[in-house]
Amino acid sequence: MHGQEVGKIIGCEVTFFDYADTQVQLTREAAVQMGKFIAEIKPDAILTWDRFNSHPDHRETCKIVMDAVRFARLPRLVEPQTPHRLDLPLYQFVDGRSPEPLVYIDVSEQIDKILKAVTVYAEAFDWTNVEERVRVHRAAIGMQCGARYAEQFTVRRRVAPAQNYLV
């Protein structure tokens, strides 16, 4: 499976839920299942798609995750797990149509892993010039923020932390 292979490349554990391709839908059951998973692993942050993504599975995944973050806080929904009440930042890959403020992440040190990961999908789906397009796109984003290569995200939180920009 492509996701497992990419997980090995980037050095993370991969868990799949029982959703068929193009059949991901926001339901209460899906959000509760994801909420229980969040309560179990207790992440410091979550990375997901944004709600403007052109792929229906990606949009629905975003909706499921947004509800799940809330559900992970509720003891009656995540039993036997302990609720995960941390104010989780939800980093969403930007899809160009998002009206929300952008956050830039310097990925210069990870660019080789990123290129290997996208190559897995390029080979599976017969995409062309993927490595070059990804490198050029990440470099263009990097130019916007002073990094060699960067990614853009929006960040959703329950409470926006105060920033100390003027000091």
C-alpha positions as CSV (number, residue, x, y, z in Angstrom):
1,M,0.0,0.0,0.0
2,H,1.3,3.5,-0.9
3,G,0.6,5.0,2.5
4,Q,2.7,2.4,4.3
5,E,5.6,2.9,1.9
6,V,5.5,6.7,2.4
7,G,5.3,6.2,6.2
8,K,8.5,4.3,6.0
9,I,10.2,7.0,4.0
10,I,9.2,9.8,6.3
11,G,9.6,7.8,9.5
12,C,6.1,7.6,10.9
13,E,3.6,5.0,11.9
14,V,0.6,4.7,9.6
15,T,-2.9,3.7,10.5
16,F,-5.7,3.2,8.1
17,F,-9.4,3.3,8.8
18,D,-11.8,1.2,6.8
19,Y,-12.8,3.7,4.1
20,A,-12.8,2.7,0.5
21,D,-11.3,5.1,-2.1
22,T,-13.7,7.9,-3.0
23,Q,-16.1,6.8,-0.3
24,V,-14.9,8.9,2.7
25,Q,-17.8,10.7,4.2
26,L,-18.3,12.8,7.3
27,T,-20.6,10.8,9.7
28,R,-20.9,10.9,13.4
29,E,-19.5,7.4,13.5
30,A,-16.4,8.3,11.5
31,A,-15.8,11.4,13.7
32,V,-16.2,9.4,16.9
33,Q,-13.8,6.7,15.6
34,M,-11.2,9.3,14.8
35,G,-11.9,11.1,18.1
36,K,-11.1,7.8,19.9
37,F,-7.9,7.4,17.9
38,I,-6.8,11.0,18.8
39,A,-7.6,10.3,22.5
40,E,-5.5,7.1,22.2
41,I,-2.4,8.5,20.6
42,K,-2.6,12.0,22.1
43,P,-0.8,14.0,19.4
44,D,0.7,17.5,19.9
45,A,-0.6,18.6,16.5
46,I,-2.5,17.2,13.5
47,L,-1.7,17.5,9.9
48,T,-4.6,17.2,7.4
49,W,-6.1,18.4,4.1
50,D,-8.0,21.7,4.0
51,R,-11.7,22.0,3.4
52,F,-11.2,23.5,0.0
53,N,-9.2,20.6,-1.5
54,S,-10.5,19.5,-4.9
55,H,-10.5,15.7,-4.0
56,P,-13.7,14.7,-2.2
57,D,-12.0,12.2,0.1
58,H,-9.5,15.0,1.2
59,R,-12.3,17.5,2.0
60,E,-14.3,14.9,3.9
61,T,-11.2,13.8,5.8
62,C,-10.7,17.4,6.9
63,K,-14.3,17.6,8.2
64,I,-13.9,14.3,10.0
65,V,-10.7,15.4,11.7
66,M,-12.2,18.8,12.7
67,D,-15.1,17.1,14.5
68,A,-12.9,14.4,15.9
69,V,-10.6,16.9,17.6
70,R,-13.7,18.2,19.5
71,F,-15.0,14.6,20.2
72,A,-11.6,13.6,21.5
73,R,-12.2,16.0,24.4
74,L,-15.4,14.3,25.6
75,P,-15.0,11.4,28.1
76,R,-18.3,9.7,27.2
77,L,-17.3,9.4,23.5
78,V,-13.7,8.2,23.9
79,E,-14.1,5.6,26.7
80,P,-12.1,3.7,27.6
81,Q,-9.4,6.2,26.5
82,T,-8.7,9.3,28.6
83,P,-9.9,12.4,26.8
84,H,-7.3,14.4,24.9
85,R,-8.1,18.0,26.0
86,L,-5.0,19.6,24.6
87,D,-5.7,22.6,22.4
88,L,-4.5,20.8,19.2
89,P,-3.3,22.9,16.4
90,L,-4.7,21.6,13.1
91,Y,-2.3,22.2,10.3
92,Q,-4.1,22.1,7.0
93,F,-2.3,21.8,3.6
94,V,-3.2,24.9,1.6
95,D,-5.3,24.4,-1.5
96,G,-5.0,27.9,-2.9
97,R,-8.6,28.7,-2.3
98,S,-8.3,29.1,1.5
99,P,-9.1,32.6,2.8
100,E,-7.3,31.9,6.0
101,P,-3.9,33.3,6.9
102,L,-0.9,31.2,5.8
103,V,1.8,29.7,8.0
104,Y,5.1,28.7,6.3
105,I,7.1,25.7,7.4
106,D,10.7,25.4,6.2
107,V,11.1,21.9,4.7
108,S,14.6,22.4,3.3
109,E,16.0,19.6,5.4
110,Q,13.1,17.2,4.5
111,I,13.0,17.9,0.7
112,D,14.7,14.6,-0.2
113,K,12.1,12.6,1.8
114,I,9.3,14.7,0.3
115,L,10.6,13.9,-3.2
116,K,10.9,10.2,-2.4
117,A,7.4,10.2,-1.0
118,V,5.8,11.8,-4.0
119,T,7.7,9.5,-6.3
120,V,5.8,6.6,-4.7
121,Y,2.5,8.1,-5.9
122,A,4.0,9.3,-9.2
123,E,5.0,5.7,-10.1
124,A,1.7,4.3,-8.9
125,F,-0.4,6.7,-10.9
126,D,1.9,7.3,-13.8
127,W,2.4,11.0,-13.1
128,T,5.1,12.8,-15.0
129,N,7.7,15.4,-14.0
130,V,6.5,15.1,-10.4
131,E,9.9,15.5,-8.7
132,E,10.7,18.6,-10.7
133,R,7.3,20.1,-10.1
134,V,7.4,19.5,-6.4
135,R,10.9,20.9,-6.1
136,V,10.0,24.0,-8.1
137,H,6.8,24.6,-6.2
138,R,8.4,24.1,-2.7
139,A,11.2,26.5,-3.8
140,A,8.7,29.1,-4.9
141,I,6.9,28.9,-1.6
142,G,10.3,29.1,0.1
143,M,11.1,32.3,-1.7
144,Q,8.0,33.8,-0.1
145,C,9.3,33.2,3.4
146,G,13.1,33.2,3.1
147,A,13.6,29.4,3.0
148,R,15.1,27.3,0.3
149,Y,12.0,25.0,0.3
150,A,8.8,25.5,2.3
151,E,5.2,24.3,2.7
152,Q,2.2,26.4,3.3
153,F,-0.5,25.6,5.8
154,T,-3.4,27.2,7.6
155,V,-3.6,26.5,11.3
156,R,-6.9,26.1,13.1
157,R,-7.1,26.2,16.9
158,R,-9.9,26.5,19.4
159,V,-8.1,29.5,20.9
160,A,-5.7,31.6,19.0
161,P,-2.5,32.1,21.1
162,A,-1.3,35.7,21.5
163,Q,1.7,36.5,19.4
164,N,4.6,38.6,20.5
165,Y,5.6,40.2,17.2
166,L,6.4,43.8,18.3
167,V,8.8,43.0,21.2
